[in-house]
Amino acid sequence: MNVNVSMFRQEVSRVRLSKAAFDELLSTKTIPEPYSHANRFDARPAYIDPVHSQVLSAELRNIRNMIDHEAHVLILDGFKTDDLADFKSLIWTFGSLLGKPMVQNHLGHKVIEVYDRGGKSIEDGARYHQTRQGAYVHNDGVSDPLPIDYLILACGQKALLGGESILINASAVYAELMEFPDVLEELKCDFYFENRGMAIEEQLFRAPILSFSKEGIPLIRYFRVYIESAHLKAGVPLTSGQIQALDFLDTVLDQSSVQHRVLLEPGQVLISADNKFLHTRTHFIDINAPSEEIDDATPLKDLNRYMLRMWLRKQ
């Protein structure tokens, strides 16, 4: 069966909050959470009163509808600022109004700073956001047994060279694989995954790579390096059938026909339905040497490639 995948490669929608909605966002208050890391900027979730923030509430509903039922991915403009602390606060506030922020590591952080630390590689146990490596197509929710609804990636600074985001619609991948029913059946079976970085003692869990929403939309959970690592830790080698299925999947993911590239500019926010859109980035080179930690007093214009990442579930 031949399926034209060009229908899945539409331009990524670009939207911007209205001035009235952005003003309401800037006036939003945060609420301290008990038993949280009070010194962290992501310890105080934002709250809006729909009665007094009607414009912002309506535009947030529109964004959710676009992600849930239309394009499944969009770029939100208008978040550029020179101050790092302000950028963190702005993205955190917006994200915590769009959905319920999820913990992303064993330290309880709900916002992750994405930049090259200059340490070990993914193959040696680092998480993707700690490196400048590219070419690993994945979803962010592979480390959590429960899928995430919305992925936010906000650009504070771009790299000197490289660092393009590569977006891949899971429906386009499924359409390409429909000619190989044996591969699809293998991908619907359980594989081992690891919750890398999510707990002090890593846990393994089993889940299929390919599943479907209640509306029949293809959903993919994938990060091959993590899967291979999890199978090694479980002492359960991948079968020849599983390896062949992963090779087929990787080959499809590598085709330009299913890929859409975007170079995020400072102040742009990428929002996607994580299990309906896979992504990766190209390898990048920074202007400065990597740093393990970044001081909030550093101007954004002086940073290497710097992103903020949030995982959200629907409220």
Summary of the structure (lengths in Angstrom):
residues: 315
radius of gyration: 19.4
end to end distance: 39.2
largest distance: 58.9
contacts: 984
relative contact order: 0.23
helix: 31%
strand: 24%
